[in-house]
Amino acid sequence: MRQSSSHGRRRRPAVRLSVAAALLAGGGGVVALTAPGASAACSDVEVVSARGTFEPGNLGTIVGDRVFSALERRLTGKNLTSYKVNYPADLSLTSNSQGNTDLVNHVKSQASSCPTQKFILVGYSQGANVVDNSIGISSAGATVGGPIVATLPNDVEPKVAAVLLFGNPIRAQGKSVTGVYANRTMDLCAQGDPVCERGGNNTLAHLSYGNNADEAALFAAGKV
């Protein structure tokens, strides 16, 4: 595992793997979800999760659900809520942009309603692109990426305690999270994962990130 710290309607060409087709395992904790577009009750920390392409589950079977459960174990004494980014997570040309817009709009609304709330942003695969764009790092040209359509404003930025990215497609472009979010970001790319490693050829590596849930939660807990 390598880690860097600093995520007629035309259809996209099929990417090298389909997460949904390879999913066999379920799991993850029970998550208190917020309805799309709604503000949740104020909590100490809200986990905002953008799932991967075709990934089922509450916050995402492979990553989001498991990370949330791990955060519950790590952040004892904190009240946690969660939000599932409302976007198609498919291969349509507008999927990424819809996720980018929804994430930014939700966090802005929530930050206004709950001034002391902190946020942990979680993105897996296409969801990592959604998070990248939302914090001002363009995923244009990356697998299931797209241009930035919305970014978190400066007054919200200090409320983002941590950014957790898994199988981030911009890594295959030689890019990473830079700037004000860099030291709050854990960006994991499994060895051989073709989505985040240029020349990678182990598609199963892209499905392995549930194994890193506790590692990511430990990192985030240290930032909250």
N, C-alpha and C positions, 0 to 999 in steps of 0.2 A: 504494500500500500504506500503510495506517495502522497504527501500532503503539502499544500502551500497555504499560508495564511496571509492574508494581506491586511457564487450562481447563477348562363353558364358560368358556374363557379369553378375556378381552376383549383386543382389540388396540388399539394407539394409532392415532389417525387418521394417514393417510399424511402425511409431511412434504412440503415443497415440492420436494424432489429426492431421488433415490436415488443414492448414491455409486456403488454397484455397477453400475448401469445405464449410467453415463457413463464408467466406467473403460476406457481403451484402452491405456494405457502400463503396462508393468511396470517392474522395476528395483529398485534397492536392493542393499545388500551382503549377503553371507552372514552370518547372525546365529547365534550360539551361544545357542539357546533353553534355558530351564529348563522342565521338565515342570510343569504346573499343580499348585500345592500343595507343590512340592518346593523345598528350599533349594539354591541353586547353590553351587558352589565359591566360596570367598571371592576377590574381585577388588578392585582399587582403586576402581572405579566400576561400578555396575550401572545400566543404562538400563532403566527400567520404562515400557513403552509400552501405552497403551490406544487401540486403533484406532477408526476412525469406523464409522458404521452401514453394515453389509454390506461393509466394506472387506476385501479379501483381502490376502494377503501374510504374511510372517513377523511382523513388528511392525506391518505396515500398508504397503501398496504406495505410497500417496500420500505419507505422512509418516514413519512410524516407521522403515521400512527405510532411507530416505534420510538421516534424521537420524543413525541409528546409524553409517552409513558415513562421514558427515561428521565425527562425533565421533571415529571411529577415526583419521581424518586429522589432526584438531586435537590430540587428546590423545596425542601420541606419547610413549612411555615409560611410559604407564599401561596397566594390564591391564583391559580392558573386558569385561563380560558383559552379558547382556540378559535381560529377562523380558517375555513377552507376557501382558498381563492376561487372565485366563481368564473371559470373559463372552460372552453371545450376540451383542452388538453388533447387535441387531435392533430391531424396533418393539414388542416385548412390554413390558408394564407393569413387569416386574421386571428388565429388562436392565440398566438403569443401576445399580440397587441391587446386583445380582450383581457388577458390575464394581467398585463402590465397596468392597464387602466383600472381594473377592479382592485388590485392590491393597493395602488396609490390612493384611490378614492376612499377605500375602507380605512386605511391607516390614518389618513387625514381626518376623517370623520370621527374615528375612535379617539384620536389624540385630542381633538377639540372637546369631546364629551367627557373624557377621563384624563385630566391634565397630568396626573401623577403616574399613569400607566406606562410600563415599559413594553417593548416589543422584541420578540425573537422571530426573525424571518427565516423560513426554511424553504429551500427549493431543490428539487430533484429533476435532473435531465431537462426537459423543456421548462419545468418549473424553475430550475436554476436560471435559465434565460430570462424568465419573467422577473425574478428577483434582481438579476443583473441590471436589466433595463430600469427597474424601479429605483435603484440606487445610483443611476447615472452611468452605468457601464454598458455600452451598446453590445447587443448580441447579433447585430446584423451580419449575415453571411455564415453564421454558425448553423449547425444542424438544428432544425426546428427553432431557429432564432428569428429575430426581426429588429427593426429600428426602434429606438426609444420613442414612446408616445406620451409618457408621463413620468415624472420623477418626484420623489418625496421632497417636500420643501425644507429649507434650512431650519425652520423652527421645529420641525418634526425629527430631524436627523439625530439630535442628542437623546431622543427617546428610544432609539433603536439600540438595544443592548448588545445584540449579537446577530450575525448573519451566518447561516449554516447551509453550505452548498455541496451537493453530491452529484457526481457525474456531470459536471458543468461543461456544456459544449464549447464555451469560448476558450477553454483550456487547449483544445485541439488547434485553435488559431494562434496559440502562443500568448494569449491574453489572460489577465487575472484581475481581481478587484484591487483597485488602487485608490488613493485619495483618503478622504476622511473615514471611510468604512474599513480600510485595510486591516487595521489592528484589531477589529472586532469580527473578522471574517475567518471561518474555517472552510476551506475549499478542498474537498477530497476527490481524488481521482484514482480509482483502483487500477493496478498495473494491467495493461492490456485492454482496458475499456476503450472500444473504438469511438465512443461518443465524446470522450474528453482527452484521449491520447492519440495524437496523430500517428497513424500506422498501427494502432492497436487492433488486435484480431481475436480477442477473447470476449465474445458477446455476453457470456455468463457473468463476466466481471461487472457488467453494468447492473446486474441484479443483486449484487452482493452488499449493498450499502446499509442494509438493516443491521449488519454486523458492527457497524460503526456508530450505532445510535447512542450508546452510553458514552463513548469517547466525545461525541459531539455535544451531548448534554453536559458533560463535565466542563468542556470549554465554555459553553454558554453560561452555565451557572457561575463561573468565575468572572463573568462580565456583567451580571445583573446587579 
